[in-house]
Every structure is written in C-alpha cells, then in structure tokens.
Amino acid sequence: FYFLSFMLFTRFSSKYEYYILMGDFKADLSNNTLSEFCSIFDLKSLIREPTCFKNIANPSCIDLILTNRPRCFQHSGVYETGLTDLHKLIFSVIK
C-alpha cells in the first residue's frame, strides 16, 4: 500500500498546487507509515475526533481528510447519520 500510494501521489502532486485526500485509511495518524506519508507531502488532517466505533471502548480516527492547504477549509468534523453503527460521516467546507 505505502509504496504504491507514495509513487502515485508523487506523480500527481507535482502537477497541482492544492490537493486533498479523503476516505477510510484503515489507520489513524499515530500509524508510523501514514504519519511518515503525511510528513513527506506536508499533509494535515482536518478530522481530529473519532470516526470509527468498531471497538466502542477504543474508537479510532481512520476516516480522514488530508490536505496540504488546511486553511482553505472551515468547519471540518464528523456527523452521526444513523445509517451505520460503525462509522461517522466526515465533512469539511471549502472557504
């Protein structure tokens, strides 16, 4: 995963000034691989609260919005939709 993601992102990030990655990363930012990936590309997470509740006693923040321009966004967060008991919806508003 890491090598392929790194190669693809390197290819596309050089063509654009602003970029955003979002989805279920299956790892939170404490994961060394994801943390290193974010550090290399200067990515910041807009989501800071738990999004996944597979383990109610230890929820995780694996649904992320990563960007190199966090100041271009406002009101980022999570929302309980009631559609699933495991994941919350992530959202952000572009300024």
N, CA, C and O atoms as CSV, one atom per row, in Angstrom:
chain,resi,resn,atom,element,x,y,z
A,1,PHE,N,N,0.825,-1.198,0.000
A,1,PHE,CA,C,0.000,0.000,0.000
A,1,PHE,C,C,0.868,1.260,0.000
A,1,PHE,O,O,0.706,2.144,-0.842
A,2,TYR,N,N,1.776,1.321,0.945
A,2,TYR,CA,C,2.547,2.549,1.117
A,2,TYR,C,C,3.353,2.898,-0.128
A,2,TYR,O,O,3.321,4.040,-0.585
A,3,PHE,N,N,4.069,1.937,-0.673
A,3,PHE,CA,C,4.922,2.208,-1.835
A,3,PHE,C,C,4.084,2.662,-3.026
A,3,PHE,O,O,4.429,3.641,-3.689
A,4,LEU,N,N,2.987,1.960,-3.302
A,4,LEU,CA,C,2.119,2.313,-4.424
A,4,LEU,C,C,1.504,3.695,-4.213
A,4,LEU,O,O,1.481,4.510,-5.135
A,5,SER,N,N,1.010,3.963,-3.012
A,5,SER,CA,C,0.431,5.277,-2.718
A,5,SER,C,C,1.460,6.382,-2.866
A,5,SER,O,O,1.176,7.442,-3.424
A,6,PHE,N,N,2.653,6.124,-2.364
A,6,PHE,CA,C,3.721,7.109,-2.443
A,6,PHE,C,C,4.051,7.420,-3.898
A,6,PHE,O,O,4.186,8.588,-4.261
A,7,MET,N,N,4.180,6.405,-4.727
A,7,MET,CA,C,4.522,6.594,-6.139
A,7,MET,C,C,3.413,7.343,-6.881
A,7,MET,O,O,3.694,8.270,-7.641
A,8,LEU,N,N,2.172,6.950,-6.667
A,8,LEU,CA,C,1.053,7.617,-7.338
A,8,LEU,C,C,0.921,9.069,-6.882
A,8,LEU,O,O,0.729,9.969,-7.700
A,9,PHE,N,N,1.024,9.288,-5.593
A,9,PHE,CA,C,0.871,10.640,-5.087
A,9,PHE,C,C,2.022,11.533,-5.535
A,9,PHE,O,O,1.807,12.707,-5.836
A,10,THR,N,N,3.223,11.004,-5.584
A,10,THR,CA,C,4.370,11.773,-6.069
A,10,THR,C,C,4.130,12.217,-7.505
A,10,THR,O,O,4.416,13.355,-7.878
A,11,ARG,N,N,3.611,11.316,-8.285
A,11,ARG,CA,C,3.341,11.618,-9.697
A,11,ARG,C,C,2.320,12.742,-9.855
A,11,ARG,O,O,2.524,13.660,-10.650
A,12,PHE,N,N,1.231,12.673,-9.107
A,12,PHE,CA,C,0.157,13.643,-9.276
A,12,PHE,C,C,0.359,14.924,-8.481
A,12,PHE,O,O,-0.077,15.988,-8.922
A,13,SER,N,N,0.999,14.855,-7.337
A,13,SER,CA,C,1.145,16.054,-6.507
A,13,SER,C,C,2.062,17.093,-7.138
A,13,SER,O,O,1.948,18.281,-6.836
A,14,SER,N,N,2.963,16.664,-8.004
A,14,SER,CA,C,3.857,17.628,-8.657
A,14,SER,C,C,3.133,18.455,-9.725
A,14,SER,O,O,3.652,19.479,-10.168
A,15,LYS,N,N,1.942,18.019,-10.140
A,15,LYS,CA,C,1.187,18.726,-11.173
A,15,LYS,C,C,0.204,19.746,-10.608
A,15,LYS,O,O,-0.318,20.581,-11.346
A,16,TYR,N,N,-0.050,19.681,-9.298
A,16,TYR,CA,C,-1.083,20.526,-8.705
A,16,TYR,C,C,-0.552,21.241,-7.474
A,16,TYR,O,O,0.304,20.723,-6.756
A,17,GLU,N,N,-1.070,22.431,-7.245
A,17,GLU,CA,C,-0.663,23.221,-6.091
A,17,GLU,C,C,-1.443,22.840,-4.836
A,17,GLU,O,O,-0.887,22.835,-3.738
A,18,TYR,N,N,-2.717,22.523,-4.990
A,18,TYR,CA,C,-3.599,22.161,-3.880
A,18,TYR,C,C,-4.061,20.721,-4.071
A,18,TYR,O,O,-4.394,20.315,-5.184
A,19,TYR,N,N,-4.080,19.953,-2.990
A,19,TYR,CA,C,-4.628,18.608,-3.087
A,19,TYR,C,C,-5.248,18.176,-1.770
A,19,TYR,O,O,-4.911,18.655,-0.687
A,20,ILE,N,N,-6.184,17.233,-1.931
A,20,ILE,CA,C,-6.935,16.709,-0.798
A,20,ILE,C,C,-7.116,15.200,-1.008
A,20,ILE,O,O,-7.439,14.740,-2.103
A,21,LEU,N,N,-6.902,14.467,0.047
A,21,LEU,CA,C,-7.130,13.016,0.057
A,21,LEU,C,C,-8.155,12.744,1.146
A,21,LEU,O,O,-8.021,13.253,2.259
A,22,MET,N,N,-9.174,11.951,0.844
A,22,MET,CA,C,-10.156,11.651,1.878
A,22,MET,C,C,-10.665,10.235,1.734
A,22,MET,O,O,-10.746,9.684,0.636
A,23,GLY,N,N,-11.005,9.665,2.868
A,23,GLY,CA,C,-11.548,8.323,2.869
A,23,GLY,C,C,-11.206,7.559,4.126
A,23,GLY,O,O,-10.718,8.120,5.107
A,24,ASP,N,N,-11.472,6.265,4.076
A,24,ASP,CA,C,-11.187,5.352,5.174
A,24,ASP,C,C,-9.771,4.824,4.964
A,24,ASP,O,O,-9.553,3.959,4.116
A,25,PHE,N,N,-8.817,5.333,5.722
A,25,PHE,CA,C,-7.409,4.983,5.543
A,25,PHE,C,C,-7.014,3.711,6.271
A,25,PHE,O,O,-5.880,3.256,6.120
A,26,LYS,N,N,-7.910,3.118,7.059
A,26,LYS,CA,C,-7.640,1.895,7.817
A,26,LYS,C,C,-6.501,2.070,8.807
A,26,LYS,O,O,-5.991,1.082,9.336
A,27,ALA,N,N,-6.094,3.298,9.066
A,27,ALA,CA,C,-5.046,3.619,10.042
A,27,ALA,C,C,-5.244,5.059,10.482
A,27,ALA,O,O,-5.668,5.905,9.694
A,28,ASP,N,N,-4.936,5.337,11.744
A,28,ASP,CA,C,-5.008,6.721,12.180
A,28,ASP,C,C,-3.622,7.355,12.104
A,28,ASP,O,O,-2.649,6.695,11.740
A,29,LEU,N,N,-3.541,8.613,12.442
A,29,LEU,CA,C,-2.282,9.345,12.267
A,29,LEU,C,C,-1.177,8.901,13.218
A,29,LEU,O,O,-0.028,9.309,13.050
A,30,SER,N,N,-1.494,8.079,14.204
A,30,SER,CA,C,-0.447,7.539,15.068
A,30,SER,C,C,0.297,6.388,14.382
A,30,SER,O,O,1.353,5.959,14.849
A,31,ASN,N,N,-0.257,5.896,13.281
A,31,ASN,CA,C,0.404,4.853,12.497
A,31,ASN,C,C,1.651,5.445,11.852
A,31,ASN,O,O,1.572,6.469,11.175
A,32,ASN,N,N,2.792,4.813,12.056
A,32,ASN,CA,C,4.065,5.356,11.556
A,32,ASN,C,C,4.078,5.549,10.044
A,32,ASN,O,O,4.594,6.555,9.557
A,33,THR,N,N,3.529,4.616,9.305
A,33,THR,CA,C,3.541,4.705,7.844
A,33,THR,C,C,2.704,5.890,7.367
A,33,THR,O,O,3.152,6.668,6.526
A,34,LEU,N,N,1.504,6.026,7.897
A,34,LEU,CA,C,0.642,7.141,7.497
A,34,LEU,C,C,1.230,8.470,7.961
A,34,LEU,O,O,1.183,9.459,7.230
A,35,SER,N,N,1.770,8.495,9.143
A,35,SER,CA,C,2.396,9.714,9.660
A,35,SER,C,C,3.578,10.142,8.791
A,35,SER,O,O,3.743,11.328,8.506
A,36,GLU,N,N,4.387,9.193,8.377
A,36,GLU,CA,C,5.527,9.495,7.506
A,36,GLU,C,C,5.056,10.008,6.146
A,36,GLU,O,O,5.617,10.966,5.613
A,37,PHE,N,N,4.034,9.376,5.590
A,37,PHE,CA,C,3.454,9.796,4.314
A,37,PHE,C,C,2.985,11.255,4.408
A,37,PHE,O,O,3.266,12.055,3.515
A,38,CYS,N,N,2.276,11.599,5.484
A,38,CYS,CA,C,1.788,12.965,5.676
A,38,CYS,C,C,2.949,13.944,5.843
A,38,CYS,O,O,2.903,15.068,5.341
A,39,SER,N,N,3.953,13.520,6.531
A,39,SER,CA,C,5.116,14.385,6.745
A,39,SER,C,C,5.848,14.682,5.434
A,39,SER,O,O,6.234,15.823,5.184
A,40,ILE,N,N,6.035,13.678,4.616
A,40,ILE,CA,C,6.739,13.848,3.333
A,40,ILE,C,C,6.017,14.844,2.437
A,40,ILE,O,O,6.657,15.674,1.791
A,41,PHE,N,N,4.690,14.768,2.393
A,41,PHE,CA,C,3.914,15.626,1.495
A,41,PHE,C,C,3.283,16.828,2.205
A,41,PHE,O,O,2.451,17.524,1.623
A,42,ASP,N,N,3.671,17.071,3.445
A,42,ASP,CA,C,3.170,18.185,4.240
A,42,ASP,C,C,1.645,18.185,4.301
A,42,ASP,O,O,1.009,19.219,4.098
A,43,LEU,N,N,1.067,17.025,4.581
A,43,LEU,CA,C,-0.378,16.882,4.685
A,43,LEU,C,C,-0.819,17.027,6.130
A,43,LEU,O,O,-0.170,16.515,7.042
A,44,LYS,N,N,-1.911,17.719,6.332
A,44,LYS,CA,C,-2.513,17.886,7.648
A,44,LYS,C,C,-3.906,17.274,7.621
A,44,LYS,O,O,-4.588,17.291,6.596
A,45,SER,N,N,-4.311,16.737,8.753
A,45,SER,CA,C,-5.643,16.145,8.860
A,45,SER,C,C,-6.641,17.193,9.315
A,45,SER,O,O,-6.379,17.933,10.264
A,46,LEU,N,N,-7.779,17.262,8.649
A,46,LEU,CA,C,-8.851,18.161,9.041
A,46,LEU,C,C,-9.759,17.512,10.076
A,46,LEU,O,O,-10.537,18.202,10.736
A,47,ILE,N,N,-9.671,16.198,10.226
A,47,ILE,CA,C,-10.518,15.450,11.149
A,47,ILE,C,C,-9.705,15.076,12.378
A,47,ILE,O,O,-8.636,14.475,12.268
A,48,ARG,N,N,-10.218,15.433,13.546
A,48,ARG,CA,C,-9.463,15.220,14.778
A,48,ARG,C,C,-10.199,14.372,15.820
A,48,ARG,O,O,-9.633,14.066,16.869
A,49,GLU,N,N,-11.429,13.996,15.554
A,49,GLU,CA,C,-12.184,13.217,16.529
A,49,GLU,C,C,-12.494,11.828,15.985
A,49,GLU,O,O,-12.455,11.621,14.772
A,50,PRO,N,N,-12.797,10.885,16.849
A,50,PRO,CA,C,-13.045,9.508,16.396
A,50,PRO,C,C,-14.148,9.419,15.343
A,50,PRO,O,O,-15.153,10.126,15.404
A,51,THR,N,N,-13.927,8.535,14.386
A,51,THR,CA,C,-14.888,8.320,13.301
A,51,THR,C,C,-15.329,6.864,13.204
A,51,THR,O,O,-16.375,6.571,12.624
A,52,CYS,N,N,-14.548,5.958,13.763
A,52,CYS,CA,C,-14.825,4.529,13.649
A,52,CYS,C,C,-15.053,3.949,15.043
A,52,CYS,O,O,-14.238,4.130,15.947
A,53,PHE,N,N,-16.173,3.251,15.199
A,53,PHE,CA,C,-16.556,2.727,16.507
A,53,PHE,C,C,-16.728,1.210,16.490
A,53,PHE,O,O,-17.658,0.680,17.098
A,54,LYS,N,N,-15.831,0.515,15.795
A,54,LYS,CA,C,-15.858,-0.954,15.816
A,54,LYS,C,C,-15.586,-1.457,17.229
A,54,LYS,O,O,-16.128,-2.481,17.645
A,55,ASN,N,N,-14.750,-0.739,17.959
A,55,ASN,CA,C,-14.483,-1.023,19.360
A,55,ASN,C,C,-14.963,0.196,20.144
A,55,ASN,O,O,-14.278,1.218,20.184
A,56,ILE,N,N,-16.117,0.094,20.755
A,56,ILE,CA,C,-16.732,1.231,21.457
A,56,ILE,C,C,-15.815,1.776,22.546
A,56,ILE,O,O,-15.780,2.983,22.782
A,57,ALA,N,N,-15.081,0.900,23.203
A,57,ALA,CA,C,-14.194,1.329,24.290
A,57,ALA,C,C,-12.958,2.052,23.769
A,57,ALA,O,O,-12.322,2.807,24.504
A,58,ASN,N,N,-12.616,1.825,22.500
A,58,ASN,CA,C,-11.418,2.431,21.930
A,58,ASN,C,C,-11.684,2.872,20.486
A,58,ASN,O,O,-11.155,2.267,19.553
A,59,PRO,N,N,-12.497,3.917,20.288
A,59,PRO,CA,C,-12.787,4.358,18.909
A,59,PRO,C,C,-11.527,4.930,18.256
A,59,PRO,O,O,-10.598,5.362,18.938
A,60,SER,N,N,-11.517,4.924,16.929
A,60,SER,CA,C,-10.347,5.416,16.206
A,60,SER,C,C,-10.748,6.475,15.183
A,60,SER,O,O,-11.921,6.628,14.840
A,61,CYS,N,N,-9.762,7.184,14.718
A,61,CYS,CA,C,-9.957,8.226,13.709
A,61,CYS,C,C,-9.261,7.770,12.430
A,61,CYS,O,O,-8.150,8.200,12.120
A,62,ILE,N,N,-9.949,6.878,11.684
A,62,ILE,CA,C,-9.355,6.322,10.466
A,62,ILE,C,C,-9.982,6.889,9.197
A,62,ILE,O,O,-9.446,6.709,8.103
A,63,ASP,N,N,-11.103,7.564,9.337
A,63,ASP,CA,C,-11.743,8.243,8.206
A,63,ASP,C,C,-11.202,9.671,8.222
A,63,ASP,O,O,-11.507,10.451,9.124
A,64,LEU,N,N,-10.403,9.998,7.224
A,64,LEU,CA,C,-9.635,11.237,7.272
A,64,LEU,C,C,-9.839,12.112,6.043
A,64,LEU,O,O,-10.189,11.630,4.966
A,65,ILE,N,N,-9.615,13.397,6.228
A,65,ILE,CA,C,-9.485,14.356,5.135
A,65,ILE,C,C,-8.094,14.956,5.302
A,65,ILE,O,O,-7.831,15.668,6.271
A,66,LEU,N,N,-7.207,14.668,4.358
A,66,LEU,CA,C,-5.830,15.146,4.402
A,66,LEU,C,C,-5.619,16.165,3.289
A,66,LEU,O,O,-6.060,15.952,2.159
A,67,THR,N,N,-4.951,17.266,3.603
A,67,THR,CA,C,-4.715,18.304,2.605
A,67,THR,C,C,-3.408,19.028,2.898
A,67,THR,O,O,-2.930,19.049,4.032
A,68,ASN,N,N,-2.849,19.613,1.866
A,68,ASN,CA,C,-1.662,20.452,2.046
A,68,ASN,C,C,-2.053,21.908,2.275
A,68,ASN,O,O,-1.178,22.748,2.485
A,69,ARG,N,N,-3.338,22.225,2.240
A,69,ARG,CA,C,-3.833,23.589,2.443
A,69,ARG,C,C,-4.982,23.604,3.460
A,69,ARG,O,O,-6.117,23.908,3.091
A,70,PRO,N,N,-4.716,23.288,4.709
A,70,PRO,CA,C,-5.808,23.211,5.689
A,70,PRO,C,C,-6.520,24.538,5.919
A,70,PRO,O,O,-7.675,24.541,6.345
A,71,ARG,N,N,-5.873,25.648,5.652
A,71,ARG,CA,C,-6.514,26.951,5.869
A,71,ARG,C,C,-7.543,27.288,4.793
A,71,ARG,O,O,-8.251,28.289,4.903
A,72,CYS,N,N,-7.628,26.461,3.761
A,72,CYS,CA,C,-8.639,26.659,2.714
A,72,CYS,C,C,-9.977,26.031,3.113
A,72,CYS,O,O,-10.947,26.105,2.359
A,73,PHE,N,N,-10.027,25.420,4.288
A,73,PHE,CA,C,-11.223,24.717,4.747
A,73,PHE,C,C,-11.667,25.279,6.081
A,73,PHE,O,O,-10.873,25.827,6.845
A,74,GLN,N,N,-12.955,25.130,6.343
A,74,GLN,CA,C,-13.505,25.546,7.632
A,74,GLN,C,C,-14.590,24.571,8.050
A,74,GLN,O,O,-15.128,23.844,7.215
A,75,HIS,N,N,-14.909,24.550,9.314
A,75,HIS,CA,C,-15.994,23.724,9.844
A,75,HIS,C,C,-15.842,22.241,9.501
A,75,HIS,O,O,-16.820,21.607,9.106
A,76,SER,N,N,-14.671,21.689,9.639
A,76,SER,CA,C,-14.458,20.262,9.410
A,76,SER,C,C,-14.891,19.484,10.643
A,76,SER,O,O,-14.756,19.962,11.770
A,77,GLY,N,N,-15.409,18.293,10.424
A,77,GLY,CA,C,-15.804,17.487,11.568
A,77,GLY,C,C,-16.433,16.178,11.167
A,77,GLY,O,O,-16.297,15.721,10.032
A,78,VAL,N,N,-17.125,15.580,12.122
A,78,VAL,CA,C,-17.802,14.300,11.894
A,78,VAL,C,C,-19.275,14.461,12.252
A,78,VAL,O,O,-19.638,15.322,13.053
A,79,TYR,N,N,-20.114,13.627,11.653
A,79,TYR,CA,C,-21.548,13.717,11.859
A,79,TYR,C,C,-22.139,12.319,11.936
A,79,TYR,O,O,-21.833,11.463,11.106
A,80,GLU,N,N,-22.972,12.092,12.914
A,80,GLU,CA,C,-23.659,10.810,13.076
A,80,GLU,C,C,-24.895,10.813,12.181
A,80,GLU,O,O,-25.828,11.583,12.409
A,81,THR,N,N,-24.901,9.954,11.163
A,81,THR,CA,C,-26.017,9.917,10.212
A,81,THR,C,C,-27.110,8.939,10.616
A,81,THR,O,O,-28.255,9.074,10.187
A,82,GLY,N,N,-26.763,7.957,11.437
A,82,GLY,CA,C,-27.718,6.924,11.793
A,82,GLY,C,C,-27.785,5.802,10.767
A,82,GLY,O,O,-28.532,4.840,10.952
A,83,LEU,N,N,-27.015,5.911,9.686
A,83,LEU,CA,C,-27.016,4.886,8.641
A,83,LEU,C,C,-26.143,3.689,8.994
A,83,LEU,O,O,-26.351,2.591,8.476
A,84,THR,N,N,-25.175,3.895,9.864
A,84,THR,CA,C,-24.289,2.821,10.281
A,84,THR,C,C,-23.954,2.993,11.750
A,84,THR,O,O,-23.939,4.111,12.266
A,85,ASP,N,N,-23.690,1.894,12.415
A,85,ASP,CA,C,-23.314,1.984,13.822
A,85,ASP,C,C,-21.798,1.956,14.002
A,85,ASP,O,O,-21.312,1.991,15.132
A,86,LEU,N,N,-21.050,1.895,12.908
A,86,LEU,CA,C,-19.594,1.781,12.995
A,86,LEU,C,C,-18.850,3.057,12.632
A,86,LEU,O,O,-17.870,3.398,13.294
A,87,HIS,N,N,-19.285,3.769,11.601
A,87,HIS,CA,C,-18.564,4.940,11.117
A,87,HIS,C,C,-19.443,6.183,11.119
A,87,HIS,O,O,-20.647,6.118,10.871
A,88,LYS,N,N,-18.816,7.305,11.402
A,88,LYS,CA,C,-19.491,8.584,11.272
A,88,LYS,C,C,-19.060,9.214,9.941
A,88,LYS,O,O,-17.991,8.905,9.414
A,89,LEU,N,N,-19.890,10.083,9.419
A,89,LEU,CA,C,-19.620,10.810,8.179
A,89,LEU,C,C,-18.622,11.924,8.462
A,89,LEU,O,O,-18.749,12.635,9.459
A,90,ILE,N,N,-17.622,12.078,7.583
A,90,ILE,CA,C,-16.677,13.178,7.720
A,90,ILE,C,C,-17.073,14.271,6.739
A,90,ILE,O,O,-17.596,13.988,5.661
A,91,PHE,N,N,-16.817,15.537,7.121
A,91,PHE,CA,C,-17.175,16.645,6.242
A,91,PHE,C,C,-16.241,17.822,6.459
A,91,PHE,O,O,-15.575,17.923,7.490
A,92,SER,N,N,-16.201,18.699,5.486
A,92,SER,CA,C,-15.485,19.959,5.590
A,92,SER,C,C,-16.085,20.927,4.592
A,92,SER,O,O,-16.653,20.516,3.580
A,93,VAL,N,N,-15.958,22.202,4.876
A,93,VAL,CA,C,-16.464,23.248,3.997
A,93,VAL,C,C,-15.278,24.016,3.454
A,93,VAL,O,O,-14.406,24.443,4.211
A,94,ILE,N,N,-15.242,24.192,2.144
A,94,ILE,CA,C,-14.183,24.962,1.498
A,94,ILE,C,C,-14.507,26.439,1.679
A,94,ILE,O,O,-15.647,26.861,1.482
A,95,LYS,N,N,-13.502,27.220,2.054
A,95,LYS,CA,C,-13.696,28.679,2.211
A,95,LYS,C,C,-13.937,29.332,0.868
A,95,LYS,O,O,-14.121,30.547,0.797
